[in-house]
Amino acid sequence: DRTLRVLIIGGSGVSPEIRLRREAPEVSLELGLLARGMEVETRQHGWDLSRRHWDIVHVHHIAHQAVIQSLLPAGSRLVFTRHSTSEDLPFSHRVALSMIYRRSDALIALSETELKGIIDRVPAERAVCIPNGVDASHWPFLERRPPAQGEPWNLLFVGQLISFKNVDVMLRAVASLDPDVPVRLRLVYHIDTQESE
């Protein structure tokens, strides 16, 4: 009987300001595993890591460490959470995703749509859906139409105000629009790292 050792590799989810607020999935996962008596460590993708010292390595997102971990010899169990349903990927990302899926012992989807994309590529018993907790049926899809003449276009950004999200690109794009076209922009976020900018 020994303590299960888990390494969680995430992107911005383990930065100090996000960790302090406990607002990222990687941090929630870490806290839940710690509460169950497991030994847990978290790292960002840029770290030079080996799976030899861990029972389970859980990698989030298609990034540097996801590829590295998929290429290491078998040892630790590899779990992968992609956090995306996009199929519009560059060739290099498609190759990387294929390698990661092939090597992963378990794949976590955050929605049924994401799960369907995974089980089209791997045996269903290796994939599981852990939904994000929001019941999308409460907000059915509505087809949007351009606003009436003189009414503003309504733009909504929901995400983190961190450099990785490139909100500055959106702001410059809105600023470059024809000044005769009214635009109402709303930013909704819980991580405000770049708010002053």
C-alpha positions as CSV (number, residue, x, y, z in Angstrom):
1,D,0.0,0.0,0.0
2,R,1.6,3.2,-1.2
3,T,0.3,6.6,-2.1
4,L,-0.7,7.0,-5.8
5,R,1.5,9.6,-7.5
6,V,-0.2,11.9,-10.1
7,L,1.4,14.5,-12.3
8,I,-1.0,17.1,-13.8
9,I,0.4,19.0,-16.8
10,G,-1.6,22.0,-17.9
11,G,-1.3,25.3,-19.7
12,S,-2.3,28.6,-18.1
13,G,-4.3,26.6,-15.5
14,V,-1.3,26.3,-13.2
15,S,0.0,29.9,-13.3
16,P,0.4,31.4,-9.8
17,E,-2.5,33.9,-10.1
18,I,-4.9,31.2,-11.3
19,R,-3.7,28.7,-8.7
20,L,-4.3,31.2,-6.0
21,R,-7.9,31.6,-7.1
22,R,-8.4,27.9,-7.7
23,E,-10.4,28.7,-10.8
24,A,-8.9,26.3,-13.4
25,P,-9.8,22.7,-14.2
26,E,-6.3,21.5,-13.5
27,V,-6.3,23.1,-10.0
28,S,-9.8,21.7,-9.2
29,L,-8.5,18.2,-10.2
30,E,-5.4,18.7,-8.1
31,L,-7.4,19.7,-5.0
32,G,-9.8,16.8,-5.5
33,L,-7.0,14.2,-5.8
34,L,-5.1,15.7,-2.8
35,A,-8.3,15.4,-0.7
36,R,-8.4,11.7,-1.5
37,G,-4.9,11.2,-0.2
38,M,-2.9,11.1,-3.5
39,E,0.5,12.7,-4.0
40,V,-0.1,15.4,-6.7
41,E,2.2,17.7,-8.5
42,T,1.3,20.2,-11.3
43,R,3.6,21.6,-14.0
44,Q,3.2,23.7,-17.1
45,H,3.9,22.4,-20.6
46,G,7.3,24.0,-20.9
47,W,8.9,21.9,-18.2
48,D,11.3,19.1,-19.0
49,L,9.6,16.1,-17.4
50,S,9.9,12.3,-17.3
51,R,7.0,9.9,-16.5
52,R,9.3,7.5,-14.7
53,H,8.5,8.9,-11.2
54,W,4.7,9.0,-11.6
55,D,1.9,6.4,-11.5
56,I,-0.4,8.7,-13.7
57,V,0.5,11.6,-15.9
58,H,-2.6,13.7,-16.8
59,V,-1.9,16.1,-19.7
60,H,-4.2,18.9,-20.7
61,H,-4.3,20.4,-24.2
62,I,-2.4,19.6,-27.4
63,A,1.0,21.2,-26.5
64,H,4.7,20.4,-26.0
65,Q,4.3,18.0,-23.1
66,A,1.4,16.1,-24.6
67,V,3.6,15.2,-27.5
68,I,6.7,14.5,-25.3
69,Q,4.7,12.3,-22.9
70,S,3.2,10.3,-25.8
71,L,6.7,9.5,-27.1
72,L,8.2,8.3,-23.8
73,P,8.4,4.6,-23.3
74,A,5.6,3.0,-21.3
75,G,5.8,3.4,-17.6
76,S,3.3,5.7,-16.1
77,R,-0.3,5.6,-17.2
78,L,-1.0,8.5,-19.6
79,V,-4.4,10.4,-19.4
80,F,-5.2,13.2,-21.9
81,T,-7.8,15.9,-21.8
82,R,-7.9,17.9,-25.1
83,H,-10.4,20.7,-24.1
84,S,-11.5,21.2,-27.7
85,T,-13.9,19.9,-30.4
86,S,-12.2,21.7,-33.3
87,E,-11.3,19.5,-36.2
88,D,-9.8,22.5,-38.2
89,L,-6.2,21.7,-37.2
90,P,-2.9,22.2,-38.9
91,F,-1.3,19.0,-40.2
92,S,1.3,18.9,-37.4
93,H,-1.5,19.1,-34.8
94,R,-3.4,16.3,-36.4
95,V,-0.3,14.1,-36.4
96,A,0.4,15.0,-32.7
97,L,-3.2,14.3,-31.7
98,S,-3.1,10.9,-33.4
99,M,0.1,10.0,-31.5
100,I,-1.3,11.2,-28.2
101,Y,-4.6,9.3,-28.7
102,R,-2.7,6.1,-29.6
103,R,-0.5,6.3,-26.6
104,S,-3.0,7.5,-23.9
105,D,-4.4,4.9,-21.5
106,A,-7.4,7.1,-20.9
107,L,-9.0,10.1,-22.7
108,I,-11.2,12.6,-21.0
109,A,-13.8,14.6,-22.9
110,L,-15.6,17.6,-21.5
111,S,-18.7,17.2,-23.6
112,E,-20.6,14.5,-25.5
113,T,-19.6,16.2,-28.7
114,E,-15.9,16.0,-27.8
115,L,-16.4,12.4,-26.7
116,K,-17.9,11.4,-30.1
117,G,-14.9,12.8,-31.8
118,I,-12.6,10.8,-29.6
119,I,-14.4,7.4,-29.9
120,D,-14.4,7.8,-33.7
121,R,-10.6,7.3,-33.3
122,V,-10.0,5.0,-30.3
123,P,-11.9,2.2,-28.6
124,A,-14.8,3.6,-26.6
125,E,-13.7,1.9,-23.4
126,R,-10.6,4.2,-23.3
127,A,-12.7,7.4,-23.3
128,V,-15.0,9.0,-20.8
129,C,-17.0,12.2,-20.7
130,I,-16.7,14.4,-17.6
131,P,-19.0,17.3,-18.5
132,N,-18.3,20.8,-17.6
133,G,-21.3,21.1,-15.3
134,V,-23.4,23.4,-17.5
135,D,-26.6,21.9,-18.9
136,A,-26.5,23.3,-22.5
137,S,-30.2,22.3,-23.0
138,H,-31.1,25.4,-21.0
139,W,-29.6,27.6,-23.7
140,P,-30.8,26.2,-27.1
141,F,-29.0,27.3,-30.3
142,L,-30.7,30.3,-31.9
143,E,-29.8,31.4,-35.4
144,R,-28.4,34.9,-35.3
145,R,-29.1,37.6,-37.9
146,P,-27.4,40.9,-38.6
147,P,-28.8,43.8,-36.6
148,A,-31.4,46.1,-38.1
149,Q,-30.1,49.3,-39.8
150,G,-28.6,51.6,-37.2
151,E,-28.6,49.0,-34.4
152,P,-25.2,47.9,-33.0
153,W,-23.5,44.6,-33.6
154,N,-23.2,42.9,-30.3
155,L,-19.9,41.1,-29.7
156,L,-19.3,38.9,-26.6
157,F,-16.0,37.6,-25.5
158,V,-16.0,34.9,-22.8
159,G,-12.7,33.7,-21.6
160,Q,-9.6,34.6,-19.6
161,L,-7.8,38.0,-20.0
162,I,-4.4,36.4,-20.5
163,S,-2.0,36.8,-23.4
164,F,-2.7,33.3,-24.7
165,K,-6.3,34.3,-25.6
166,N,-5.1,37.2,-27.8
167,V,-7.9,39.5,-26.8
168,D,-5.8,42.4,-28.0
169,V,-6.2,41.1,-31.6
170,M,-10.0,41.2,-31.2
171,L,-9.8,44.8,-29.8
172,R,-7.6,46.0,-32.7
173,A,-10.0,44.3,-35.2
174,V,-13.0,46.1,-33.6
175,A,-11.2,49.4,-33.6
176,S,-10.4,49.0,-37.3
177,L,-14.1,48.6,-38.3
178,D,-16.0,51.4,-40.2
179,P,-16.9,54.0,-37.6
180,D,-20.4,54.2,-39.1
181,V,-21.0,50.6,-38.0
182,P,-21.9,50.7,-34.3
183,V,-20.4,47.9,-32.2
184,R,-21.2,47.0,-28.6
185,L,-18.5,44.8,-27.1
186,R,-18.8,43.0,-23.8
187,L,-16.0,41.1,-22.1
188,V,-16.8,38.4,-19.6
189,Y,-13.9,36.9,-17.7
190,H,-12.8,35.6,-14.3
191,I,-9.0,35.8,-14.8
192,D,-8.2,39.5,-15.2
193,T,-4.4,39.4,-15.7
194,Q,-4.5,41.8,-18.7
195,E,-7.4,44.0,-17.5
196,S,-5.4,47.1,-17.1
197,E,-3.9,46.7,-20.6
